Amino acid sequence: MISKERVETVGDVFAVGDELKAVVINAFNEREVQLSTKALELVPGQMKTDKQAVFANAAEGLAKYLLSKNEIMEQRRQALTQLK
C-alpha cells in the first residue's frame, strides 16, 4: 500500500534503509503488520513524485484517512441497522 497510483516495485519508491512514515492498517499477529503510506497521500500518486511532501504532511493525511474510515464505518452501521 504505497500509493494511490500503481507502483511497479517497492524499489521504485523506497530503498533499504529509508526512513518513512506509515499508518498501521492491520496487525495480524506479533510479527506481521500491514502498513500504508498510501493512506497519507493528500494528492494521489504523490508518493511516487514527492514522498518527502507526503511525510511532511503526514498528520493532515492521517486525519483525512481516519475521517474517511469513520464515515465508511458509519455508513456500514446504518446499512446494518436497516437490515435488522
C-alpha positions in Angstrom: 0.0 0.0 0.0 2.5 2.6 -1.2 0.5 5.0 -3.4 -3.0 5.6 -4.8 -1.3 5.2 -8.2 0.2 1.9 -9.4 3.8 1.3 -8.2 5.6 -1.5 -10.2 8.1 -2.4 -7.4 8.7 -1.2 -3.9 12.2 -0.2 -5.1 10.7 2.4 -7.4 9.8 4.4 -4.3 11.9 3.1 -1.4 15.3 1.7 -0.8 16.6 -0.5 2.0 17.4 1.8 5.0 14.9 4.6 4.0 13.1 6.2 7.0 9.5 6.7 6.4 6.1 7.5 7.9 3.3 5.0 7.5 0.0 4.0 9.0 -0.6 0.6 10.6 -3.6 -0.7 8.7 -3.8 -4.1 10.3 -1.8 -6.1 12.8 -2.2 -9.8 12.1 -0.1 -11.1 15.0 3.0 -10.0 16.9 5.2 -10.5 13.8 3.0 -9.3 10.9 1.6 -5.8 10.2 0.1 -4.2 7.2 1.5 -0.7 6.6 0.3 2.1 4.3 2.0 5.2 3.0 -0.9 5.4 0.5 -3.2 6.4 3.4 -1.1 9.5 4.0 -1.2 10.9 0.4 -3.2 14.1 0.1 -2.6 14.0 -3.7 -3.0 10.6 -5.5 0.4 9.4 -6.7 2.4 11.9 -4.6 4.5 9.1 -3.0 5.9 8.5 -6.5 6.7 12.1 -7.2 7.4 13.8 -3.8 7.4 11.4 -0.9 9.0 14.0 1.4 6.0 16.2 0.9 3.8 13.3 1.9 5.8 12.7 5.1 5.9 16.4 5.9 2.1 16.5 5.7 1.6 13.1 7.3 -0.6 14.4 10.2 -3.0 16.0 7.7 -3.1 12.9 5.5 -3.7 10.7 8.5 -6.6 12.9 9.7 -8.2 12.8 6.3 -7.7 9.0 6.1 -9.2 8.5 9.6 -12.2 10.7 8.8 -12.8 8.7 5.6 -12.6 5.4 7.5 -15.0 6.7 10.2 -17.5 7.8 7.5 -17.4 4.4 5.9 -17.9 2.7 9.2 -20.9 4.9 10.0 -22.4 4.1 6.5 -22.0 0.4 7.3 -23.6 0.7 10.7 -26.6 2.5 9.1 -26.9 -0.2 6.4 -26.7 -2.9 9.1 -29.4 -1.2 11.1 -31.7 -1.0 8.1 -31.2 -4.8 7.5 -32.4 -5.6 11.0 
